[in-house]
Amino acid sequence: MTLSLFALIPLLIYLGFFIFIVYVVVTILKLMRQKNEYLKEIRDELRINNSVN
């Protein structure tokens, strides 16, 4: 019984590592999307300022 529990430990480690990688990728994608929104706002402001001048 104890040997079967020890056999699950590597599986749990790999599962945890996979979940961590997915979390990091999702977080990076959210940050990139937010950065793109900021850049779009800056672009729009510059277009408005250039059209006024």
ABEGO torsion letter per residue (X at the ends): XAAAAAAAAAAAAAAAAAAAAAAAAAAAAAAAAAAAAAAAAAAAAAAAAAAAX
